[in-house]
Amino acid sequence: MKYGGKSVVKNNSAQTVIKKIISGLLKKNITPNLIIGGILLFGFVFIGIFAPHVTPHDADEMHYEHLKETPSTTFLLGTDRYGRDILSRVIVGTRTTLLMALTSTLLALFLGVIVGTTSSFYGGVVDIVLMRINDIFMSFPTLIFAMLVIGVLGPSMTNGIIAIGIIYAPRVTRVVRAQALNIVHLEYIDAAKVRGEFSLYIIFREMLPNLWPTIIVEGSIRLGYAILLTASLGYIGLGPPPPTPDWGLMAYSERGYMFETPWPVFAPCIAIVIAVIGVNLFGEGLKDILLAKGSRTKEAKV
């Protein structure tokens, strides 16, 4: 689009961002980070979706004749102090952990995008007030603030999602606002204002489409943190209540027997590490594709 004799970039819609990613894949701009991260991430997603169908045993079934059994052909990762199969509980726990992490990340993105775009668009007193409130929320340590929220609302999966979403929303707000400030003063935004478009129209139809690459990358970063915080809440007893299979709760409940039977503790901890690494690698791979595509576009215009 040309306005005032100058070329202006407009409407990098969600479809356009998806096309960038697909185009990057088709042009073989595939990095090892994207491949490894994608395999790990979508592997966990697949396991989470089909968890009840891929577990070798019922995750809650107690085998009293196999208490604290070492890994064997029958129980590949052994059993816990109640005789429950560790592998089955880790697999089912994938669904619980990823569901909480994904949902809370989406909540954080939703809140952060709304506050960040609103703050950057209106500026002035609105921007100052919103950012000072944002700074107050960011000043709290994440785990302590989560404990405070869940302490007020009560421990449950839903309240855990709300707590994590509220914790990471201010961080998303900062990133989105910083990027939106580079857009809000562009000429096509001024043109929309001159046409008399409503503020919400300008924010969601003119500004937001150009923020999708930033939102996607930030979402992948927050997802990794959300997995860690979800497991941490489960470990301190503020996540899903027992006997729900949860990675953090599994490590917590078996910690007293770690020197006698370490596998019930190590298995969920290793799953947490692999999941976070997979998410971070996948996010880095997506960022490389989007940035590479953007740099080529700028070079072509020059």
C-alpha positions as CSV (number, residue, x, y, z in Angstrom):
1,M,0.0,0.0,0.0
2,K,1.2,3.5,-0.8
3,Y,0.3,6.5,1.3
4,G,1.9,9.9,1.1
5,G,4.3,8.7,-1.6
6,K,5.8,6.0,0.6
7,S,5.4,2.3,0.7
8,V,3.8,1.0,3.8
9,V,3.7,-2.6,5.0
10,K,0.2,-3.6,6.0
11,N,-1.8,-6.6,7.3
12,N,0.5,-9.5,8.0
13,S,-2.6,-11.5,8.8
14,A,-2.6,-14.8,10.6
15,Q,-3.0,-16.5,7.2
16,T,0.1,-14.6,5.9
17,V,2.2,-15.8,8.9
18,I,1.1,-19.4,8.4
19,K,2.0,-19.0,4.7
20,K,5.5,-17.7,5.8
21,I,6.0,-20.7,7.9
22,I,4.9,-23.1,5.2
23,S,6.9,-21.3,2.6
24,G,10.0,-21.5,4.8
25,L,9.4,-25.3,5.1
26,L,8.9,-25.8,1.4
27,K,12.0,-23.8,0.6
28,K,14.0,-26.0,3.0
29,N,14.7,-23.3,5.5
30,I,14.4,-26.0,8.1
31,T,16.8,-25.7,11.0
32,P,17.8,-28.6,13.3
33,N,16.1,-26.7,16.1
34,L,12.8,-26.8,14.3
35,I,13.1,-30.5,13.4
36,I,14.2,-31.7,16.8
37,G,11.8,-29.4,18.7
38,G,8.9,-30.3,16.4
39,I,9.4,-34.0,16.9
40,L,9.6,-33.6,20.7
41,L,6.7,-31.2,21.0
42,F,4.3,-32.9,18.7
43,G,5.3,-36.2,20.1
44,F,4.2,-35.1,23.6
45,V,1.0,-33.6,22.1
46,F,0.3,-36.9,20.4
47,I,0.9,-38.8,23.7
48,G,-1.3,-36.4,25.6
49,I,-4.2,-36.7,23.2
50,F,-4.1,-40.5,23.0
51,A,-2.8,-41.2,26.5
52,P,-5.4,-43.7,27.6
53,H,-4.9,-45.7,24.5
54,V,-1.1,-46.0,24.6
55,T,-0.5,-46.7,28.3
56,P,0.6,-50.3,29.0
57,H,-1.4,-50.4,32.3
58,D,-4.1,-48.4,34.0
59,A,-2.4,-45.3,35.5
60,D,-4.4,-45.6,38.7
61,E,-4.4,-49.4,39.1
62,M,-2.4,-50.6,42.2
63,H,-0.4,-53.8,41.8
64,Y,0.1,-54.8,45.5
65,E,2.4,-57.6,44.5
66,H,4.7,-55.2,42.7
67,L,5.3,-52.4,45.2
68,K,8.3,-50.2,44.4
69,E,9.5,-52.7,41.7
70,T,12.5,-52.0,39.6
71,P,12.1,-51.5,35.8
72,S,11.3,-54.8,34.1
73,T,9.6,-56.1,30.9
74,T,6.3,-55.9,32.7
75,F,6.8,-52.4,34.1
76,L,9.3,-50.6,31.9
77,L,9.9,-47.8,34.4
78,G,9.1,-49.7,37.5
79,T,6.3,-49.0,40.0
80,D,5.8,-46.6,42.8
81,R,5.1,-47.3,46.5
82,Y,1.5,-48.1,45.7
83,G,2.4,-50.5,42.9
84,R,1.2,-48.1,40.1
85,D,3.0,-48.3,36.8
86,I,5.3,-45.3,36.4
87,L,5.4,-45.2,32.6
88,S,1.6,-45.2,32.4
89,R,1.4,-42.4,35.0
90,V,4.0,-40.3,33.1
91,I,2.1,-40.8,29.8
92,V,-1.3,-39.8,31.4
93,G,0.5,-37.0,33.2
94,T,1.5,-35.6,29.8
95,R,-2.1,-34.7,29.2
96,T,-2.6,-32.9,32.5
97,T,0.6,-30.9,32.3
98,L,0.3,-29.9,28.7
99,L,-3.4,-29.0,29.1
100,M,-2.6,-26.7,31.9
101,A,0.5,-25.2,30.2
102,L,-1.2,-24.7,26.8
103,T,-4.4,-23.2,28.3
104,S,-2.6,-20.9,30.6
105,T,-0.3,-19.7,27.8
106,L,-3.3,-18.9,25.6
107,L,-4.8,-17.0,28.5
108,A,-1.6,-15.0,29.0
109,L,-1.4,-14.3,25.3
110,F,-5.0,-13.1,25.2
111,L,-4.6,-10.8,28.2
112,G,-1.2,-9.6,27.1
113,V,-2.1,-8.8,23.5
114,I,-5.2,-6.8,24.6
115,V,-3.4,-4.7,27.2
116,G,-0.2,-4.3,25.1
117,T,-2.0,-3.1,22.0
118,T,-4.4,-0.9,24.0
119,S,-1.5,0.7,25.9
120,S,0.5,1.4,22.7
121,F,-2.5,2.7,20.7
122,Y,-3.8,5.2,23.2
123,G,-0.5,6.2,24.8
124,G,-0.4,9.1,27.2
125,V,-2.0,8.6,30.6
126,V,-3.6,5.2,29.5
127,D,-0.1,3.9,28.7
128,I,1.4,5.2,31.9
129,V,-1.3,3.7,34.1
130,L,-1.4,0.3,32.4
131,M,2.4,0.0,32.4
132,R,2.7,0.9,36.1
133,I,0.1,-1.7,36.9
134,N,1.9,-4.1,34.7
135,D,5.2,-3.4,36.5
136,I,3.5,-4.2,39.8
137,F,2.4,-7.6,38.6
138,M,5.9,-8.3,37.1
139,S,7.6,-7.4,40.4
140,F,6.3,-10.5,42.1
141,P,8.3,-13.7,41.9
142,T,6.4,-16.1,39.6
143,L,6.1,-19.0,42.1
144,I,5.2,-16.8,45.1
145,F,2.6,-15.0,43.1
146,A,1.1,-18.3,41.9
147,M,1.0,-19.5,45.5
148,L,-0.8,-16.3,46.5
149,V,-3.4,-16.6,43.7
150,I,-4.1,-20.3,44.3
151,G,-4.1,-19.8,48.0
152,V,-7.0,-17.4,47.5
153,L,-8.8,-19.4,44.9
154,G,-8.0,-22.8,46.2
155,P,-5.9,-25.6,44.6
156,S,-7.4,-27.0,41.4
157,M,-6.5,-27.4,37.7
158,T,-8.7,-24.4,36.7
159,N,-7.3,-22.1,39.3
160,G,-3.8,-23.2,38.4
161,I,-4.5,-22.2,34.8
162,I,-5.8,-18.8,35.9
163,A,-2.8,-18.2,38.1
164,I,-0.2,-19.1,35.5
165,G,-2.1,-17.0,32.9
166,I,-2.1,-14.0,35.1
167,I,1.6,-14.4,35.9
168,Y,2.8,-14.4,32.3
169,A,0.3,-11.9,30.9
170,P,2.4,-8.9,32.0
171,R,5.5,-10.3,30.3
172,V,3.5,-10.8,27.1
173,T,2.2,-7.3,27.5
174,R,5.7,-5.8,27.6
175,V,6.8,-7.6,24.4
176,V,3.6,-6.9,22.4
177,R,3.6,-3.2,23.5
178,A,7.2,-2.8,22.4
179,Q,6.5,-4.2,19.0
180,A,3.2,-2.3,18.7
181,L,4.9,1.0,19.3
182,N,6.8,0.4,16.1
183,I,3.5,0.1,14.2
184,V,1.2,2.6,15.8
185,H,2.9,5.6,14.2
186,L,3.0,4.1,10.7
187,E,1.2,6.0,8.0
188,Y,-1.5,3.4,7.3
189,I,-2.5,3.7,10.9
190,D,-2.8,7.5,10.5
191,A,-4.8,6.9,7.3
192,A,-7.3,4.7,9.2
193,K,-7.7,7.4,11.9
194,V,-8.3,10.0,9.2
195,R,-11.0,7.7,7.6
196,G,-12.7,7.8,11.0
197,E,-12.3,4.1,11.8
198,F,-13.2,3.0,15.3
199,S,-10.3,2.4,17.8
200,L,-11.1,-1.3,18.1
201,Y,-11.1,-1.7,14.3
202,I,-7.7,-0.1,14.0
203,I,-6.3,-2.2,16.9
204,F,-7.6,-5.6,15.7
205,R,-7.7,-5.1,11.9
206,E,-4.7,-2.9,11.3
207,M,-2.3,-3.4,14.2
208,L,-2.8,-6.9,15.4
209,P,-2.2,-8.7,12.0
210,N,1.3,-7.3,12.0
211,L,2.0,-8.6,15.5
212,W,1.4,-12.3,14.7
213,P,5.1,-13.2,14.3
214,T,5.9,-11.6,17.7
215,I,2.9,-13.3,19.3
216,I,3.8,-16.7,18.0
217,V,7.4,-16.6,19.1
218,E,6.5,-15.1,22.5
219,G,3.9,-17.9,22.9
220,S,6.4,-20.6,22.3
221,I,8.7,-19.0,24.9
222,R,5.9,-18.7,27.5
223,L,4.8,-22.3,26.9
224,G,8.1,-23.6,28.1
225,Y,8.0,-21.5,31.2
226,A,4.3,-22.5,31.8
227,I,5.3,-26.2,31.7
228,L,8.0,-25.6,34.4
229,L,5.6,-23.5,36.6
230,T,2.8,-26.1,36.2
231,A,5.2,-28.8,37.4
232,S,6.4,-26.6,40.2
233,L,2.8,-26.0,41.4
234,G,2.2,-29.8,41.3
235,Y,5.4,-30.4,43.3
236,I,4.3,-28.1,46.1
237,G,0.8,-29.5,46.2
238,L,-1.0,-26.6,44.5
239,G,-1.7,-28.3,41.2
240,P,-4.2,-31.0,40.4
241,P,-5.2,-33.0,43.5
242,P,-4.2,-36.6,44.0
243,P,-4.5,-39.2,42.6
244,T,-4.5,-37.2,39.3
245,P,-1.3,-38.2,37.3
246,D,0.8,-35.0,37.2
247,W,4.5,-34.8,36.6
248,G,5.2,-32.4,39.5
249,L,2.9,-34.2,41.9
250,M,4.5,-37.6,41.0
251,A,8.0,-36.2,41.9
252,Y,6.7,-34.7,45.1
253,S,4.8,-37.8,46.3
254,E,7.8,-40.1,45.8
255,R,10.6,-37.8,46.9
256,G,10.9,-39.5,50.3
257,Y,11.8,-42.8,48.7
258,M,14.2,-41.4,46.1
259,F,17.3,-43.1,47.4
260,E,15.5,-46.4,47.7
261,T,13.6,-46.2,44.4
262,P,14.7,-43.2,42.3
263,W,12.8,-44.0,39.1
264,P,9.4,-42.7,40.2
265,V,11.1,-39.3,40.8
266,F,13.5,-39.3,37.8
267,A,10.9,-40.3,35.2
268,P,8.6,-37.3,35.5
269,C,11.6,-34.9,35.9
270,I,13.1,-36.2,32.7
271,A,9.8,-35.8,30.9
272,I,9.7,-32.1,32.1
273,V,13.2,-31.4,30.9
274,I,12.6,-33.0,27.5
275,A,9.2,-31.2,27.0
276,V,10.7,-27.8,27.9
277,I,13.7,-28.4,25.6
278,G,11.4,-29.4,22.8
279,V,9.2,-26.3,23.1
280,N,12.2,-24.0,23.2
281,L,13.9,-25.6,20.2
282,F,10.6,-25.4,18.2
283,G,10.1,-21.8,19.1
284,E,13.7,-21.0,18.0
285,G,13.0,-22.8,14.7
286,L,9.9,-20.8,14.1
287,K,11.6,-17.6,14.9
288,D,14.4,-18.3,12.4
289,I,11.9,-18.9,9.6
290,L,9.9,-15.8,10.3
291,L,12.9,-13.6,10.7
292,A,14.6,-15.0,7.6
293,K,11.4,-14.4,5.6
294,G,11.1,-10.9,6.9
295,S,14.7,-10.0,6.1
296,R,14.3,-11.3,2.5
297,T,11.2,-9.2,2.1
298,K,13.0,-6.1,3.2
299,E,15.9,-6.8,0.9
300,A,13.5,-7.2,-2.0
301,K,11.8,-3.9,-1.3
302,V,15.2,-2.1,-1.2
